[in-house]
């Protein structure tokens, strides 16, 4: 059952090593994003995908799996001043940025601003 606070009520089912199931009597509250999230990976200094078409309210999860830049990391920022900023992502880190406003968002890695394969475009529509 959906609750408008962005949480779901779920029944917790415990299964023992013999396959016997027992349901916990009290519901558990699990935090689940209210909008879908699209993953963008950086690995070997290559961003994938570089161009996204998402719906308003969706999130983009920037994930750093780049072993080549373990020390300096990556930070994805909007080319538009005052736009989004993923924060510095070291190897293994991730950050979700939500897009509640329609538009085109060009972005780049502020740690490697001249590397073309670390640039992208997010198109947000209804």
C-alpha positions, 0 to 999 in steps of 0.5 A: 500500500502506498503512503504519500510520504514516499514510503511503502508498507511492506510485510516482512517474510522470514524464511529459515534454512528449511524453506519455512516462511513466517510473516512478521506481525508488524509492517515495516517501513521501507524508504523507496524513492517516489520517482524512478532513478536512471543510472549513469556510470563512469568507468575507465574515464568513460561516461555511459550513457552520455545523453539521457531523456528522462521524465520530470521528477526522475533522478539520475544516479551518478556512479563512479566505478573508475579505477583509473581516477581513484585519487581525484574522483569525478564531480558532475556539474551543470554547465548552467550556473546554479544548476546541479552538482553531484558532489565529489565522487571517489571510487565506489561513490554515487550520488542521486540528482533529481530533476523537477524542472523541464529543460536541457541540462548540459553537464561535465566533470569538473575534475576533468573539464577538457575530457569530451567523453566526460560530458553529457546532456540530460533532457527532462520532459513530461 
